[in-house]
Structure formats: C-alpha cells, structure tokens
C-alpha cells in the first residue's frame, strides 16, 4: 500500500502547486472537478467556459518517498513552486494510506463522469437537466451514506472499550490524527481523553485501537 504525506497551501494555489510539483517529477495528487461557467446566458453573446477547481482546497497529497526532497524545497529562498508546507502534528508528519483517500478519488471520478455527460449533451437544456439530476442523485447518496454511518456508529458505541488508561492508541476517522499515536489519560463512559503532544482530546472510544507502527498508513 502506498503512503502519502499532506502538503498545505493557499486555496487558490492548490491546483497550481499540484501541477508544478508534478511537472518537476514529484508524485502528487489532489482531487479536482470541472465546473462550467456561462456568461450572458440566453443572449447572442453567451459564452461558455470550463474551470478546474479543487474538491479539497489547501490540501495536496504527496508520496512518502518524496518527503526529503519536498522538505528541501520548502527551505529554498526562491522556489519555482507555489508556496507550501508539510503538514505536521505533535512533532510528527502524519501519513495516510490509499484507503484514506479512496473516497476522494471516487468523488473526483463521479464529478468527471457528470461533466463528460454534460459535454456530450445535444442541447443546453439537456446538459442542465443532467446537472440537476446529478445534484439530486448526489444529495440522496449522501443522505443514505449518512444514515448508514449513523447506524454503524450506534453499533460501535454499544461495544465495550478495548483500551485502558496509559495505552498508546491510534484514531480512526479523524484525518488530523491519522498516523499519530496518543496516550489514554482517562476514560469516562464511552469516551476517552487522549493526549497528543501537549494537547488532550475527548474522543469516542469506538474510534480508538491499540497503536502499532504499521498503523501509520492505516
């Protein structure tokens, strides 16, 4: 499984950073979608254009193997790339695995398929119908996923905690803490108070599991 570090930049520089680093030979990625802009609609001067926008502004994912060279780039006084930093938390660089970004890749693919269908539409009215149907379908999909997630969490919360005070733990479903070990300071009901660096977080017990080094990429 591949592992990725997270680069942070300004929202407007998200795609330019990805393109610049990719052109320089780095393996980087950020999910994007294409939107259609129409100026002066319904007039003889109507113009259509397409614009790529990031799905997750300010975030760019880079292969773990490129970390040393990326760190060198951040230290350049004059850089050929848009400005960026390597995301750190608690003195560590969190690493995420392919499974953690799979949902973003799926969202990017859905957006690309919708845009292609709009391009293939025989009329502006058909393209607009496709766009509206896609919005309705996406809303229904998100609602169904939310209901499934709520049911799953209810089931998880009902399970007894498998960790204890002073255990080193990993956290699931919290991107900011992926790959970072924490220490359980106390347990109150279904929650645990977990220390990361000099901060303590209140986290639902079902999100926690014993930390193993290989979980950095989980």
Order of alpha helices (4+ residues) and beta strands (2+ residues): beta-alpha-beta-beta-beta-beta-alpha-beta-beta-alpha-alpha-beta-beta-beta-beta-beta
